[in-house]
Amino acid sequence: MVRHVSEPTWQFEYSVETGASREFAWKDWTNVANWVDPPVEFSIDGCFAPGSRLISIVPGQAARHSVIREVIFGTAASIEMAFAGAVLRYESGGGHDCSAQR
């Protein structure tokens, strides 16, 4: 039986204060090459834009796939990942101009 829920069953929020400008943080966060979290490796199938697919690879595990659902340039992005029968949705104040990444 599939149950559709309009509100999340569980959610958390996390924030970090930084002296970096919003523009720097935005460009840094949405450049997937900056996502360094050994031993995990990350890749993206295009630019940081809605519809682009992200791949997370942990040695010895199956690759995990995510999809960028929404990008509000300079302000926010939403990434979804199917995981253990649930959909994880990550929203953040990051992003990157696709043309600048080419």
C-alpha positions as CSV (number, residue, x, y, z in Angstrom):
1,M,0.0,0.0,0.0
2,V,1.4,3.4,-1.0
3,R,0.5,6.3,1.3
4,H,0.8,9.8,0.0
5,V,1.6,12.5,2.5
6,S,1.2,16.2,1.9
7,E,3.5,17.2,4.8
8,P,6.9,15.6,5.5
9,T,6.9,12.9,8.1
10,W,10.3,14.1,9.4
11,Q,12.5,17.1,8.7
12,F,15.4,18.9,10.2
13,E,17.2,22.2,9.5
14,Y,20.8,23.1,9.7
15,S,22.6,26.3,9.0
16,V,26.1,27.7,9.2
17,E,27.2,31.3,9.6
18,T,30.1,32.4,7.4
19,G,32.0,35.5,6.5
20,A,31.8,34.6,2.9
21,S,29.7,36.6,0.6
22,R,26.4,35.1,-0.6
23,E,27.7,35.1,-4.2
24,F,30.9,33.2,-3.2
25,A,28.9,30.6,-1.1
26,W,26.4,30.1,-4.0
27,K,29.1,29.5,-6.6
28,D,31.1,27.3,-4.3
29,W,28.2,25.1,-3.1
30,T,26.8,24.5,-6.6
31,N,30.2,23.5,-8.1
32,V,30.0,19.8,-7.5
33,A,33.8,19.5,-7.9
34,N,33.9,21.3,-4.5
35,W,31.9,18.5,-2.8
36,V,34.8,16.8,-1.1
37,D,33.7,14.2,1.5
38,P,36.1,11.2,1.3
39,P,35.6,8.4,0.5
40,V,32.4,9.6,-1.2
41,E,32.8,10.8,-4.8
42,F,30.2,13.1,-6.4
43,S,29.4,13.8,-10.1
44,I,26.8,15.7,-12.1
45,D,25.5,15.0,-15.6
46,G,25.5,18.7,-16.7
47,C,25.3,22.0,-15.0
48,F,23.6,22.8,-11.7
49,A,20.1,23.2,-13.0
50,P,16.6,21.6,-12.6
51,G,16.5,18.1,-14.1
52,S,20.3,17.5,-13.8
53,R,21.2,14.2,-12.1
54,L,23.8,13.9,-9.3
55,I,25.6,10.6,-8.5
56,S,27.1,9.8,-5.1
57,I,29.5,6.9,-5.0
58,V,30.6,5.3,-1.7
59,P,33.2,2.5,-2.2
60,G,31.5,-0.9,-1.9
61,Q,28.0,0.4,-2.2
62,A,25.6,1.0,-5.1
63,A,25.6,4.5,-6.6
64,R,23.0,6.8,-5.2
65,H,21.2,9.1,-7.7
66,S,19.7,12.5,-6.9
67,V,17.8,15.0,-9.1
68,I,18.0,18.7,-8.9
69,R,14.3,19.7,-8.7
70,E,14.5,23.5,-8.4
71,V,17.1,26.2,-8.5
72,I,16.4,29.8,-7.6
73,F,19.6,31.4,-8.8
74,G,21.7,33.0,-6.0
75,T,19.2,32.0,-3.3
76,A,18.2,28.3,-3.1
77,A,18.2,24.8,-4.6
78,S,16.2,21.7,-4.0
79,I,17.7,18.2,-4.5
80,E,15.8,14.9,-4.2
81,M,17.1,11.4,-3.6
82,A,15.1,8.2,-3.4
83,F,16.5,6.2,-0.4
84,A,15.2,3.2,1.4
85,G,11.6,3.7,0.2
86,A,11.6,7.4,1.0
87,V,12.3,10.6,-0.9
88,L,14.9,12.8,0.8
89,R,14.6,16.4,-0.2
90,Y,17.6,18.7,0.5
91,E,17.0,22.4,0.2
92,S,19.7,25.0,0.6
93,G,20.7,28.5,-0.1
94,G,23.3,27.6,-2.8
95,G,23.4,27.5,-6.6
96,H,25.6,28.2,-9.6
97,D,25.1,29.8,-13.0
98,C,25.2,27.0,-15.6
99,S,27.0,29.2,-18.2
100,A,29.7,30.0,-15.7
101,Q,30.4,26.3,-15.1
102,R,31.2,25.5,-18.8
